[in-house]
Amino acid sequence: MLQKKSTEITVGMFVAAGIAALFMLAMKVSNLSDFNSDPGYKIIAEFENIGGLKVRSPVTMAGVRIGRVGNISLDPDSYNARVTLDMYASFDNIPTDSSASIYTAGLLGEQYIGMEAGAEEEFLQEGDVVELTQPALVLEQVIGQFLFSKAEGDE
Amino acid sequence: MIGIISSLGRWGLGVFERLGRGHLFLVQILAGIPGLFLRFSLVVQQLFSVGVLSVLIIAVSGLFVGMVLSLQGYYVLVDFGAEESLGVMVSLSLVRELGPVVSALLFAGRAGSALTAEIGLMKSTEQLSGMEMMAVDPMRRIIAPRFLAGLISMPLLAAMFSAVGIIGAFLVGHGLLGVDDGAFWSQMQVKTDWYDDILNGVIKSIVFGFVVTWIALFEGHDSVPTSEGVGRATTRTVVHSAFAILGLDFVLTALMFGED
């Protein structure tokens, strides 16, 4: 009987350790912890070109993460990329004339949206559109423009 | 010439016969599982011998695999100035691949071979026949609890392997190589997805647990009841499990992560 009791205890500890490991993977390793943290609000930004931006890319302001990209679609009228930003609820004081640009983290890093605060007294609300946007820098275009201007300069 | 063809035919028939017996065996196991919930203590006993006794080897191997991944990954990443991505590299390779696969291989070696030997000896000492004589169905009393225990322990062991491996990688990465700890964890959290990465890894490990325990129990039950036969069955368990794990891993990876 004693033998059986200790077996049960160790099995219980085993199962608990397994679940704890899974829990650690969920909370510490994966992004599950910021799924249901706060509902936040959604704003929309239209870009001419989003480059390599992906869903769940970070949205930052002054380098601080203030949200993530929620959805990307193509606007059927303007043929611009329509990006929905899921902003964290704690950052609810972003002026309406703030601008959004797409930057690259490092030379080879992933792309993210950097926001710069405007001076307006009113703040962005659920469903508002960010007016000032700057598209992603596509390296081929930049090189193309550089070569083009170089060729013109030679003449 | 005819002799060669007929021996090929005999071999083919033997393979299919064994496959058929294996699947009938699986059906019998699955039929025995619902009754287990009335006598769960049988499963608990098997969880001890299959799961708890495998924890040590899984945890130690996980720790070392994580530490080695950290060292080797750093060597590559530092050339690109991306050593902060060490956490992502380690967590994705552990959670997606190495956790389920290596822990399943270890599980086949540690628990699978033990199951085969146990069942094979029970058969050769005619304990299974003895149970049938007493109107106790060995499928329900002996085989099914072991199967369920294997199925439950495998995902838990794989999760422990990955978790311990990530801790090991952190110890080496932060302590030895001086990677910033904040970047290590935050990059990992950004890039590792709960559904795409971790749950798919758990699904993999459940599949591997299913297959390994099935193979181990079938080999034991189907072994030639001599000491040599049991020995061969144990070897076959480990070899076939390894094949099954690695082959299935390719199929599952192609299904889960193939598109993007």
HADDOCK unambig.tbl for C-alpha pairs under 7 A between the chains (distance, minus, plus):
assign (segid A and resid 7 and name CA) (segid B and resid 45 and name CA) 6.80 0.50 0.50
assign (segid A and resid 7 and name CA) (segid B and resid 48 and name CA) 6.44 0.50 0.50
assign (segid A and resid 8 and name CA) (segid B and resid 44 and name CA) 6.63 0.50 0.50
assign (segid A and resid 11 and name CA) (segid B and resid 44 and name CA) 6.72 0.50 0.50
assign (segid A and resid 11 and name CA) (segid B and resid 47 and name CA) 6.43 0.50 0.50
assign (segid A and resid 11 and name CA) (segid B and resid 48 and name CA) 5.50 0.50 0.50
assign (segid A and resid 11 and name CA) (segid B and resid 52 and name CA) 6.34 0.50 0.50
assign (segid A and resid 14 and name CA) (segid B and resid 52 and name CA) 5.85 0.50 0.50
assign (segid A and resid 18 and name CA) (segid B and resid 156 and name CA) 4.35 0.50 0.50
assign (segid A and resid 18 and name CA) (segid B and resid 157 and name CA) 6.38 0.50 0.50
assign (segid A and resid 18 and name CA) (segid B and resid 159 and name CA) 6.28 0.50 0.50
assign (segid A and resid 18 and name CA) (segid B and resid 160 and name CA) 5.74 0.50 0.50
assign (segid A and resid 19 and name CA) (segid B and resid 156 and name CA) 6.68 0.50 0.50
assign (segid A and resid 21 and name CA) (segid B and resid 159 and name CA) 5.56 0.50 0.50
assign (segid A and resid 21 and name CA) (segid B and resid 160 and name CA) 5.15 0.50 0.50
assign (segid A and resid 21 and name CA) (segid B and resid 163 and name CA) 5.59 0.50 0.50
assign (segid A and resid 22 and name CA) (segid B and resid 159 and name CA) 5.41 0.50 0.50
assign (segid A and resid 24 and name CA) (segid B and resid 163 and name CA) 6.97 0.50 0.50
assign (segid A and resid 25 and name CA) (segid B and resid 163 and name CA) 6.30 0.50 0.50
assign (segid A and resid 26 and name CA) (segid B and resid 194 and name CA) 6.28 0.50 0.50
assign (segid A and resid 28 and name CA) (segid B and resid 189 and name CA) 6.95 0.50 0.50
assign (segid A and resid 29 and name CA) (segid B and resid 188 and name CA) 5.91 0.50 0.50
assign (segid A and resid 29 and name CA) (segid B and resid 189 and name CA) 5.08 0.50 0.50
assign (segid A and resid 29 and name CA) (segid B and resid 192 and name CA) 6.65 0.50 0.50
assign (segid A and resid 30 and name CA) (segid B and resid 188 and name CA) 6.91 0.50 0.50
assign (segid A and resid 30 and name CA) (segid B and resid 189 and name CA) 4.62 0.50 0.50
assign (segid A and resid 30 and name CA) (segid B and resid 192 and name CA) 4.71 0.50 0.50
assign (segid A and resid 30 and name CA) (segid B and resid 193 and name CA) 5.24 0.50 0.50
assign (segid A and resid 30 and name CA) (segid B and resid 194 and name CA) 5.37 0.50 0.50
assign (segid A and resid 31 and name CA) (segid B and resid 189 and name CA) 4.90 0.50 0.50
assign (segid A and resid 31 and name CA) (segid B and resid 190 and name CA) 5.86 0.50 0.50
assign (segid A and resid 31 and name CA) (segid B and resid 192 and name CA) 6.33 0.50 0.50
assign (segid A and resid 31 and name CA) (segid B and resid 193 and name CA) 5.70 0.50 0.50
assign (segid A and resid 31 and name CA) (segid B and resid 194 and name CA) 6.29 0.50 0.50
assign (segid A and resid 32 and name CA) (segid B and resid 194 and name CA) 5.68 0.50 0.50
